[in-house]
Amino acid sequence: MLILKVAALRPIHGYAIVQRLQQISKEALQIRQGSLYPALYRLENRGWLTSAWKTTESGREAKYYTLTKAGRRQLDSETAGWKRLCEAVSLVLETGE
């Protein structure tokens, strides 16, 4: 879900996804590249991301990922599910017992 969210903002390469997640989460999320790239591969195979090789700002070639329409639907679905889960956990935690 988090990878899809970051890719929804703009086309982005793998290393930048890691950096952006760390930045947004104030360093709470530390994603290892060894975990990221298999996830990107799965998301692309499911049709939720597309990729294209482009030149980075530093002049290096990198694979940039973009959210697809199917990826947007999946992101919306996962976000809704996450919100329902958070609300349910909050209800349990707020119980006065």
C-alpha positions in Angstrom: 0.0 0.0 0.0 2.8 2.5 0.9 4.7 1.8 -2.3 1.5 2.4 -4.3 0.9 5.6 -2.4 4.4 7.0 -3.1 4.2 6.0 -6.8 0.8 7.7 -7.1 2.4 11.0 -6.3 4.7 11.0 -9.4 6.9 8.6 -11.4 9.7 7.5 -9.1 12.6 5.1 -9.0 13.2 2.5 -6.4 15.9 4.3 -4.3 13.7 7.4 -4.2 10.8 5.3 -3.0 12.9 4.2 0.0 14.0 7.8 0.7 10.5 9.2 0.4 9.0 6.7 2.7 11.7 7.4 5.3 11.1 11.2 4.9 7.3 11.0 5.1 7.5 8.7 8.1 10.1 10.8 9.9 12.5 7.9 9.7 10.1 5.5 11.4 10.0 3.3 8.3 13.2 1.8 7.2 12.7 -0.2 3.9 15.6 -2.3 2.8 16.2 -2.3 -0.9 16.4 -6.1 -0.8 12.7 -6.1 0.3 11.6 -3.2 -2.0 12.6 -4.6 -5.4 10.8 -8.0 -5.0 7.7 -6.0 -3.9 8.0 -3.7 -7.0 8.4 -6.7 -9.2 5.2 -8.2 -7.7 3.2 -4.9 -8.0 4.3 -4.6 -11.6 3.3 -8.2 -12.4 -0.1 -7.6 -10.9 -0.6 -4.6 -13.2 -0.6 -2.0 -10.4 2.6 -0.4 -11.5 4.3 0.2 -14.9 7.9 1.0 -15.3 10.2 2.7 -17.8 14.0 3.4 -17.8 14.8 7.1 -17.5 17.8 9.2 -16.6 17.8 10.5 -13.0 18.8 14.0 -12.0 22.3 12.8 -11.4 22.5 11.4 -14.9 22.2 7.7 -14.1 19.8 5.3 -15.7 17.0 4.1 -13.3 13.7 2.3 -13.6 10.9 4.6 -12.8 7.6 3.3 -11.5 4.2 4.8 -12.2 0.8 3.8 -10.7 -1.7 2.4 -13.2 -5.5 2.7 -13.1 -5.7 -0.8 -11.6 -3.1 0.3 -9.1 -5.2 3.3 -8.2 -8.2 1.1 -7.5 -6.0 -1.3 -5.5 -4.6 1.7 -3.5 -8.1 3.0 -2.8 -9.2 -0.5 -1.7 -6.2 -1.1 0.6 -6.5 2.4 2.1 -10.1 1.9 2.9 -9.3 -1.5 4.5 -6.5 0.0 6.5 -8.8 2.8 7.8 -11.4 0.2 8.8 -8.8 -1.8 10.7 -7.4 1.3 12.5 -11.0 2.3 13.5 -11.6 -1.3 14.8 -8.4 -1.3 16.8 -9.2 2.1 18.2 -12.6 0.9 19.4 -10.9 -2.0 21.2 -8.2 0.2 22.8 -10.8 2.8 23.9 -12.9 0.2 25.7 -13.1 1.2 29.4 -12.6 -2.3 30.8 
